[in-house]
């Protein structure tokens, strides 16, 4: 089993990564983004001495981080006493060609310097203030130091909020885990525990719905097993009683054999339908999507011819504008659908059975009694008892086979009969 990492530990790890990203943003990305504004601030700072300078440099008290250079009309150069603290240079003529704008920055001996140039027309001199990169680094450090406590406090508050939220989340998840673990147990409680209308609340409701579905399926399965047992037990009991009656001489062997053959045929049909239903379930799970098509008119015609002889009093009618409508599926699958439907029709039809075929749907009608509205919705469920107490697998096989092929089947009570409709979904 892989190492289990609690959500709280994951949250702490994520928070640490977020903190590192924030720190990197403050120290690297934010200064780069603020660089134009910092440059503008430096230029404004370097521009201040010009407002107070009275051309007597010895009287001017320059700040340690600002140096001063003055060039008169005779190209005499005067510098402030602190200039050597700003830039290490012997001949200031070497940098004058780099100072060619009102303000800007230049590199000298791989170091960056900022400057502001002012031309005094009255005195016919050029005044230059200059500072090095250490000044802007101090500004960045001050910015970082001023923001860092705010970021740490904000981060801690967010972390505490996330930990509280994580604690509630873990409790909800553990509650849902207990529900899932006890879904088939008597310990399961369907009392809602999650109050907030969020995704976990939806999941809680889904778990409850799943449990109800499992209970319904279990109940249905038990009912189905009982019905199957009863369905098989009756023919076996009849066979047993007729054999015993024949042995005791109560009835003739010929009569006993006739009844036994009838019951064996019934059992044979029931076994075939069970196998057929199981085969459909297998095909549904392993269907590879390959599509084959058959001429549906031929299948309908063949099935009608088989059932026509069972009751000559019933009139069969096939209506089709063409005799080559192609439907998805194999001959065997459609034969199974129609055989089960016609078996049902033969049980209830009075005089007429009709089949209307088009490219999009097949409408099958019999003039039997209307289906009780209480059972019409469950008529395709296996072993759901229908009219006259009949129940079985036939219509369930029809429904599942149609769905497997991509068709939908519905049943409706109409005037003087019942109509089944098979059509594309």
C-alpha positions as CSV (number, residue, x, y, z in Angstrom):
1,X,0.0,0.0,0.0
2,X,1.3,3.4,-0.9
3,X,2.3,5.9,1.8
4,X,-0.8,7.7,3.0
5,X,-0.4,11.5,3.3
6,X,-3.1,13.2,5.5
7,X,-4.9,16.2,4.0
8,X,-3.6,18.4,6.8
9,X,0.0,17.6,5.8
10,X,-0.7,18.2,2.2
11,X,-2.2,21.5,3.1
12,X,0.9,22.5,5.1
13,X,3.1,21.5,2.2
14,X,1.0,23.5,-0.2
15,X,1.1,26.5,2.1
16,X,4.9,26.3,2.3
17,X,5.1,26.3,-1.5
18,X,2.8,29.3,-1.6
19,X,4.9,31.1,0.9
20,X,8.1,30.5,-1.1
21,X,6.4,31.7,-4.2
22,X,5.2,34.9,-2.5
23,X,8.7,35.5,-1.1
24,X,10.2,35.0,-4.5
25,X,7.7,37.3,-6.0
26,X,8.6,40.0,-3.5
27,X,12.3,39.7,-3.8
28,X,12.5,39.1,-7.6
29,X,9.4,39.6,-9.6
30,X,7.9,42.6,-7.8
31,X,11.1,44.6,-7.9
32,X,11.4,44.0,-11.6
33,X,7.9,45.0,-12.2
34,X,8.4,48.2,-10.0
35,X,11.8,49.0,-11.7
36,X,10.4,51.8,-13.8
37,X,8.8,53.4,-10.8
38,X,11.9,53.0,-8.7
39,X,14.0,54.6,-11.5
40,X,11.6,57.6,-11.6
41,X,11.8,57.9,-7.8
42,X,15.6,58.0,-8.0
43,X,15.5,60.7,-10.7
44,X,13.3,62.8,-8.6
45,X,15.6,62.2,-5.6
46,X,18.6,63.2,-7.7
47,X,16.8,66.3,-9.0
48,X,16.3,67.8,-5.5
49,X,19.8,69.3,-4.9
50,X,19.4,71.6,-8.0
51,X,16.7,73.5,-6.2
52,X,19.0,74.5,-3.3
53,X,22.5,74.7,-5.0
54,X,23.8,78.3,-5.2
55,X,26.9,77.6,-7.3
56,X,29.2,77.5,-4.3
57,X,29.9,73.9,-4.0
58,X,32.0,74.2,-0.9
59,X,29.0,75.4,0.9
60,X,26.7,72.7,-0.3
61,X,26.2,69.8,2.0
62,X,25.5,66.8,-0.2
63,X,24.1,63.6,1.1
64,X,26.4,60.7,1.3
65,X,24.5,58.8,-1.4
66,X,24.4,61.7,-3.9
67,X,27.5,63.0,-5.7
68,X,27.8,66.3,-7.6
69,X,29.7,67.2,-10.7
70,X,29.8,70.7,-12.3
71,X,31.3,71.7,-15.7
72,X,31.7,75.3,-16.6
73,X,32.1,76.9,-20.0
74,X,35.8,76.4,-19.9
75,X,35.3,72.7,-19.2
76,X,36.6,73.0,-15.7
77,X,35.2,70.2,-13.6
78,X,34.2,70.7,-10.0
79,X,33.0,67.7,-7.9
80,X,31.5,67.4,-4.4
81,X,33.8,66.2,-1.6
82,X,31.8,62.9,-1.3
83,X,32.0,62.0,-5.0
84,X,34.7,59.4,-4.3
85,X,32.2,57.5,-2.1
86,X,29.8,57.3,-5.1
87,X,32.1,56.5,-8.0
88,X,35.8,55.5,-8.0
89,X,37.3,57.4,-10.9
90,X,40.3,59.7,-11.4
91,X,39.3,61.5,-14.6
92,X,35.6,62.5,-14.8
93,X,36.0,63.2,-18.4
94,X,35.8,59.4,-19.0
95,X,32.1,59.3,-18.0
96,X,30.9,62.6,-19.5
97,X,30.1,61.1,-22.9
98,X,27.8,58.6,-21.1
99,X,25.8,61.4,-19.5
100,X,24.1,62.7,-22.6
101,X,20.4,62.9,-21.5
102,X,18.4,64.8,-19.0
103,X,18.4,61.7,-16.8
104,X,19.4,58.0,-17.2
105,X,21.8,55.4,-16.1
106,X,25.1,54.1,-17.3
107,X,27.7,51.3,-16.6
108,X,31.2,52.0,-15.6
109,X,33.6,49.2,-14.6
110,X,30.6,46.8,-14.6
111,X,28.7,48.9,-12.1
112,X,25.5,50.8,-12.7
113,X,25.0,54.5,-11.9
114,X,22.0,56.8,-12.1
115,X,22.3,60.5,-13.0
116,X,20.3,63.7,-13.6
117,X,21.8,66.5,-15.7
118,X,20.8,70.1,-15.4
119,X,22.0,72.9,-17.7
120,X,22.1,76.4,-16.1
121,X,22.0,78.9,-19.0
122,X,22.5,81.9,-16.7
123,X,25.7,80.6,-15.2
124,X,26.6,78.7,-18.4
125,X,27.4,75.5,-16.4
126,X,26.3,71.9,-16.5
127,X,25.3,70.4,-13.2
128,X,25.1,66.7,-12.7
129,X,24.0,64.7,-9.7
130,X,24.9,61.0,-9.5
131,X,24.4,58.0,-7.3
132,X,25.3,54.3,-7.5
133,X,23.3,51.1,-7.5
134,X,23.6,50.7,-3.7
135,X,21.0,53.4,-3.3
136,X,18.3,51.5,-5.2
137,X,19.3,48.3,-3.4
138,X,18.6,50.0,-0.1
139,X,15.2,51.0,-1.4
140,X,14.5,47.4,-2.4
141,X,15.6,46.1,1.0
142,X,13.5,48.7,2.8
143,X,10.5,47.7,0.6
144,X,11.0,44.0,1.3
145,X,11.5,44.6,5.0
146,X,8.4,46.7,5.2
147,X,6.3,44.2,3.3
148,X,7.7,41.0,4.8
149,X,5.8,41.3,8.2
150,X,2.6,42.0,6.4
151,X,3.1,39.0,4.2
152,X,4.0,36.7,7.1
153,X,1.0,37.8,9.1
154,X,-1.3,37.5,6.1
155,X,0.1,34.1,5.3
156,X,-0.3,32.9,8.8
157,X,-3.9,34.1,8.9
158,X,-4.6,32.3,5.6
159,X,-2.9,29.2,6.9
160,X,-5.0,29.2,10.0
161,X,-8.1,29.6,8.0
162,X,-7.1,26.8,5.6
163,X,-6.3,24.5,8.5
164,X,-9.7,25.2,10.1
165,X,-11.3,24.6,6.7
166,X,-9.2,21.4,6.2
167,X,-10.3,20.1,9.6
168,X,-14.0,20.5,8.6
169,X,-13.3,19.0,5.2
170,X,-11.5,16.0,6.7
171,X,-14.4,15.4,9.2
172,X,-16.9,15.5,6.4
173,X,-14.8,13.1,4.3
174,X,-14.4,10.7,7.2
175,X,-18.2,10.8,7.7
176,X,-18.7,9.9,4.0
177,X,-16.1,7.1,4.3
178,X,-18.0,5.6,7.2
179,X,-21.2,5.8,5.2
180,X,-19.6,4.0,2.3
181,X,-18.1,1.4,4.5
182,X,-21.4,0.7,6.1
183,X,-23.5,1.0,3.0
184,X,-24.6,-2.7,3.2
185,X,-24.7,-2.8,7.0
186,X,-27.4,-2.3,9.5
187,X,-25.2,0.4,11.1
188,X,-25.8,2.7,8.2
189,X,-27.5,5.9,9.1
190,X,-29.3,8.0,6.5
191,X,-29.7,11.0,8.7
192,X,-28.1,14.0,6.9
193,X,-25.0,15.2,8.7
194,X,-23.6,17.7,6.2
195,X,-25.4,21.0,6.4
196,X,-23.6,23.1,3.8
197,X,-25.0,22.9,0.3
198,X,-21.7,22.0,-1.4
199,X,-20.3,19.2,-3.5
200,X,-19.8,17.0,-0.4
201,X,-23.5,17.4,0.4
202,X,-24.3,16.2,-3.1
203,X,-22.0,13.3,-2.6
204,X,-23.7,12.4,0.7
205,X,-27.1,12.4,-1.1
206,X,-25.6,10.3,-3.9
207,X,-24.4,7.7,-1.3
208,X,-27.9,7.6,0.2
209,X,-29.4,7.2,-3.3
210,X,-26.9,4.5,-4.0
211,X,-27.8,2.6,-0.9
212,X,-31.5,2.8,-1.7
213,X,-30.7,1.5,-5.2
214,X,-28.7,-1.4,-3.8
215,X,-31.6,-2.2,-1.4
216,X,-34.1,-2.1,-4.2
217,X,-31.8,-4.3,-6.4
218,X,-31.4,-6.7,-3.5
219,X,-35.1,-6.8,-2.9
220,X,-35.7,-7.2,-6.6
221,X,-33.1,-10.0,-6.9
222,X,-34.7,-11.9,-4.0
223,X,-38.1,-11.5,-5.5
224,X,-36.7,-12.7,-8.8
225,X,-35.1,-15.7,-7.3
226,X,-38.4,-16.6,-5.6
227,X,-40.3,-16.2,-8.9
228,X,-37.7,-18.3,-10.7
229,X,-37.9,-21.0,-8.0
230,X,-41.7,-21.0,-8.2
231,X,-41.6,-20.9,-12.0
232,X,-39.4,-24.0,-12.1
233,X,-40.9,-25.7,-9.1
234,X,-44.4,-25.9,-10.6
235,X,-43.5,-27.9,-13.8
236,X,-41.3,-30.2,-11.7
237,X,-44.1,-30.8,-9.2
238,X,-46.5,-31.6,-12.1
239,X,-44.0,-34.0,-13.7
240,X,-43.4,-35.7,-10.4
241,X,-47.1,-36.1,-9.6
242,X,-48.0,-37.5,-13.1
243,X,-45.1,-40.0,-12.9
244,X,-46.3,-41.1,-9.5
245,X,-49.9,-41.3,-10.7
246,X,-48.8,-43.4,-13.7
247,X,-46.8,-45.7,-11.4
248,X,-49.9,-46.2,-9.2
249,X,-52.0,-46.9,-12.2
250,X,-54.3,-43.9,-11.6
251,X,-53.6,-42.6,-15.2
252,X,-52.3,-44.2,-18.3
253,X,-48.6,-44.0,-19.2
254,X,-49.6,-42.3,-22.5
255,X,-51.4,-39.5,-20.6
256,X,-48.5,-39.2,-18.2
257,X,-46.0,-39.0,-21.0
258,X,-48.0,-36.3,-22.8
259,X,-48.1,-34.1,-19.7
260,X,-44.5,-34.7,-18.9
261,X,-43.4,-33.7,-22.4
262,X,-45.5,-30.5,-22.1
263,X,-43.9,-29.6,-18.8
264,X,-40.4,-30.4,-20.0
265,X,-41.0,-28.1,-23.0
266,X,-42.0,-25.4,-20.6
267,X,-38.9,-26.0,-18.5
268,X,-36.8,-26.0,-21.7
269,X,-38.3,-22.6,-22.8
270,X,-37.7,-21.1,-19.3
271,X,-34.0,-22.3,-19.3
272,X,-33.5,-20.9,-22.8
273,X,-34.9,-17.5,-21.7
274,X,-32.7,-17.4,-18.6
275,X,-29.7,-18.2,-20.7
276,X,-30.8,-15.6,-23.3
277,X,-31.1,-13.0,-20.6
278,X,-27.7,-13.8,-19.2
279,X,-26.3,-13.7,-22.7
280,X,-27.7,-10.2,-23.2
281,X,-26.1,-9.0,-20.0
282,X,-22.8,-10.4,-21.1
283,X,-23.1,-8.8,-24.5
284,X,-23.9,-5.5,-22.9
285,X,-20.7,-5.5,-20.8
286,X,-18.5,-6.8,-23.6
287,X,-20.1,-5.2,-26.7
288,X,-17.3,-4.0,-28.9
289,X,-19.4,-1.5,-30.9
290,X,-19.2,-3.4,-34.2
291,X,-22.4,-2.8,-36.2
292,X,-24.1,-5.2,-38.4
293,X,-27.4,-4.7,-40.3
294,X,-30.2,-7.0,-41.4
295,X,-33.3,-6.6,-43.5
296,X,-35.9,-6.2,-40.8
297,X,-38.8,-7.1,-43.1
298,X,-37.4,-10.6,-43.7
299,X,-37.1,-11.2,-40.0
300,X,-40.7,-10.0,-39.3
301,X,-42.1,-12.1,-42.1
302,X,-40.3,-15.3,-40.9
303,X,-41.5,-14.8,-37.3
304,X,-45.1,-14.1,-38.4
305,X,-45.1,-17.3,-40.5
306,X,-44.0,-19.3,-37.4
307,X,-46.7,-18.0,-35.2
308,X,-49.5,-17.8,-37.8
309,X,-50.1,-21.6,-37.4
310,X,-50.5,-21.5,-33.6
311,X,-53.9,-19.8,-33.8
312,X,-55.6,-19.7,-37.2
313,X,-58.3,-17.4,-35.8
314,X,-55.9,-14.5,-35.4
315,X,-55.3,-12.3,-38.5
316,X,-51.7,-11.2,-39.1
317,X,-51.0,-8.0,-41.1
318,X,-47.6,-6.7,-42.1
319,X,-47.5,-3.1,-43.6
320,X,-44.3,-1.9,-45.2
321,X,-43.7,0.5,-48.1
322,X,-40.5,-1.2,-48.9
323,X,-39.1,-4.7,-48.2
324,X,-35.5,-3.8,-47.6
325,X,-35.4,-1.6,-44.5
326,X,-32.0,-2.1,-42.8
327,X,-31.9,-2.2,-39.0
328,X,-28.9,-2.5,-36.8
329,X,-28.3,-5.9,-35.2
330,X,-28.1,-9.6,-36.1
331,X,-30.9,-11.9,-37.4
332,X,-30.8,-13.9,-34.1
333,X,-31.2,-10.8,-31.9
334,X,-34.2,-9.5,-33.8
335,X,-35.7,-12.9,-34.0
336,X,-35.5,-13.1,-30.2
337,X,-37.1,-9.7,-29.9
338,X,-40.0,-10.6,-32.2
339,X,-40.5,-14.1,-30.8
340,X,-40.9,-12.8,-27.3
341,X,-43.3,-10.0,-28.3
342,X,-45.4,-12.4,-30.5
343,X,-45.5,-14.9,-27.6
344,X,-47.0,-12.2,-25.5
345,X,-49.4,-11.1,-28.2
346,X,-50.6,-14.6,-28.7
347,X,-51.5,-14.8,-25.1
348,X,-53.8,-11.7,-25.2
349,X,-54.8,-10.9,-28.8
350,X,-58.4,-11.6,-29.7
351,X,-58.6,-11.4,-33.5
352,X,-55.8,-9.1,-35.0
353,X,-52.1,-8.6,-34.8
354,X,-50.5,-6.0,-37.1
355,X,-46.9,-4.8,-37.7
356,X,-46.1,-1.5,-39.4
357,X,-42.5,-1.1,-40.6
358,X,-40.7,2.1,-41.6
359,X,-37.1,3.1,-41.6
360,X,-37.3,4.8,-38.2
361,X,-39.6,2.6,-36.2
362,X,-41.7,-0.6,-36.0
363,X,-45.2,-0.4,-34.5
364,X,-46.7,-3.7,-33.3
365,X,-50.4,-3.8,-32.4
366,X,-52.6,-6.4,-30.9
367,X,-56.4,-6.1,-30.1
368,X,-56.1,-7.6,-26.6
369,X,-57.1,-6.0,-23.3
370,X,-55.6,-2.8,-22.2
371,X,-52.7,-3.1,-19.8
372,X,-53.4,-2.1,-16.2
373,X,-51.9,1.3,-15.5
374,X,-50.4,0.0,-12.2
375,X,-48.2,-2.5,-14.1
376,X,-47.5,-0.8,-17.4
377,X,-44.4,1.0,-16.1
378,X,-42.9,-2.2,-14.9
379,X,-43.9,-4.4,-17.8
380,X,-40.4,-4.8,-19.0
381,X,-39.0,-5.8,-15.6
382,X,-38.1,-9.5,-15.3
383,X,-40.7,-11.6,-13.4
384,X,-43.0,-8.7,-12.8
385,X,-46.4,-10.1,-12.6
386,X,-48.7,-8.9,-15.4
387,X,-52.3,-9.4,-16.4
388,X,-53.9,-12.7,-15.6
389,X,-51.1,-13.4,-13.1
390,X,-48.6,-14.1,-15.8
391,X,-44.9,-13.3,-15.3
392,X,-41.7,-14.1,-16.9
393,X,-38.6,-12.9,-18.8
394,X,-39.8,-12.4,-22.3
395,X,-40.5,-8.6,-22.3
396,X,-37.4,-8.1,-20.2
397,X,-35.3,-9.8,-22.9
398,X,-37.0,-7.6,-25.5
399,X,-36.2,-4.4,-23.6
400,X,-32.5,-5.3,-23.0
401,X,-31.9,-6.5,-26.5
402,X,-33.4,-3.3,-28.0
403,X,-31.3,-1.1,-25.7
404,X,-28.1,-3.1,-26.6
405,X,-28.8,-2.4,-30.3
406,X,-29.5,1.3,-29.6
407,X,-33.3,1.2,-29.9
408,X,-36.0,2.2,-27.5
409,X,-39.2,0.3,-26.9
410,X,-42.4,1.7,-25.4
411,X,-45.9,0.4,-24.8
412,X,-49.2,2.3,-24.9
413,X,-52.8,1.5,-24.4
414,X,-54.8,2.6,-27.5
415,X,-58.3,2.2,-28.7
416,X,-59.3,-1.5,-28.9
417,X,-55.8,-2.8,-28.0
418,X,-52.2,-2.3,-27.1
419,X,-49.4,-0.9,-29.1
420,X,-45.6,-1.6,-28.8
421,X,-43.3,0.9,-30.6
422,X,-39.6,0.2,-31.4
423,X,-37.6,3.2,-32.6
424,X,-34.2,4.7,-32.7
425,X,-33.1,6.5,-29.5
